[in-house]
Amino acid sequence: RAWVGAGAYTASKFGVMGLSDTLREEVRGRGIRVTDILPGMVDTAMTDLPEFAERVKLDTDDVVSMVLAALTAAPHAMVKRIDLRNLSV
């Protein structure tokens, strides 16, 4: 998601998604799956700063559950991208 005032950060995230798309196509014929997991703000030490104090954050367990969902998908299925946001935002 694009952030006002965070152009370089946003561009780097979009660049990683493009790299993932390319890698996904390069390795899928070998049965290798590549999944982007895009969480919103997560409650970590990085978000313990005062400017993030009022933000509603995901718990790290929320992200772990999405990683497990991608890893346990049916062998013939590929989860391309998981966009994870807090429901109350």
Sequence and secondary structure as in RCSB ss.txt:
>XXXX:A:sequence
RAWVGAGAYTASKFGVMGLSDTLREEVRGRGIRVTDILPGMVDTAMTDLPEFAERVKLDTDDVVSMVLAALTAAP
HAMVKRIDLRNLSV
>XXXX:A:secstr
   TT HHHHHHHHHHHHHHHHHHHHHGGGT    EEEES B SGGG SGGGTTS  B HHHHHHHHHHHHTS T
T    EEEE  TT 
